[in-house]
Amino acid sequence: MLPATSKLCAAISYRHLRNMTGLRRQAAVAISQELSRLACRSPGPSSWIHQVRRRSSLLSSRLEEKPFSEMEMSYIKQGEEALQKSLRILEDQNDWKTETVAGNGDKVLSKVLPDVGKVFRLEVVVDQPLDTVYGELVDNMEQMGDWNPNVKEVRILEKIGKDTVITHEKAAATPGNIVGPRDFVSVRCSRRRGSTCVLAGMSTTYGAMPEQEGFIRAENGPTCMVLRPLPGSPSQTRLTWLLSIDLKGWLPKTIINQVLSQTQVDFAKHLRQRLAR
């Protein structure tokens, strides 16, 4: 019975594979190659990063949803690229320097990368369970401008499958208008693997959202937020935010560094206030 069933399944699989469009066949090959590559990689120093990288493949379960256009596939791959690059940066524990430590233990670190520039890393603990924090940052993404004074607006331009979105974000003016109006067009992807959630993104181009009058189109990424339950306290969430931004324009580096590190500290404060309501 078992051999007959195996042959039947193989025949069905072959027929479906033969009827796939060229794009989906290429995607299937890409998935196979990516899984092989990830399987051969040795574990990094952090088990949660290794878990996400090991189980997050290009397009993974998306083939069963619907065929994607070539442009949609491009955005999905960009999101995956942002995720993998961000995790590689976080995986390397060397050369991080402390920028600021708040009285409640919130900490901002930074390091300079040859191919990216200066990146910032926020480490905080939020007194809310992971699902609550995840819901606010992902499901309620477009409401961020309601509670974060550093954000004027977040708008989802397009959803691609379950995990990828294209967004347009407008940054609020800084005090004294030190940094003029900036906006961003980003591709974002989200992953939930076990008890770890990763929200990653990077700048992209989107034909329906050209540069806006009165705004300088800045660039971000790779960037990501990692959410994990605090060990021994599932009602609390450890949040790590990797921030990489090129604000463009003529701005002294000292001002940029001060603005970005303060933005992360402010974000943690306003997120706590939002979740406490």
Number of C-alpha atoms within 10 A of each C-alpha: 5 7 8 9 10 11 11 12 12 11 12 12 11 11 11 9 13 11 10 13 11 10 13 19 15 12 19 18 11 16 17 14 14 17 18 13 12 16 13 9 11 9 15 14 11 12 11 20 19 19 15 20 21 20 15 20 21 22 18 16 12 16 14 7 9 9 15 17 10 11 9 16 18 12 22 24 18 23 28 25 18 23 28 19 17 26 24 15 16 18 16 12 10 9 11 16 13 13 17 16 14 10 7 8 11 17 19 25 18 20 16 13 11 6 6 12 11 16 22 23 25 23 19 20 19 21 17 17 18 22 16 14 22 21 11 16 16 16 11 10 16 17 17 22 18 12 15 20 17 19 18 18 19 20 16 15 15 14 14 16 17 12 17 24 20 24 23 19 19 21 20 19 16 14 8 7 9 12 18 16 18 20 23 25 26 26 30 27 27 21 19 16 14 10 12 16 21 23 24 29 28 26 24 18 14 17 6 7 12 10 16 10 7 10 14 17 20 19 19 17 23 25 25 27 22 25 24 21 21 17 10 7 10 15 15 19 24 20 22 20 23 25 22 21 21 14 20 11 12 7 12 8 10 8 11 16 16 11 14 18 21 14 16 21 19 14 17 20 14 16 17 15 12 15 14 9 5
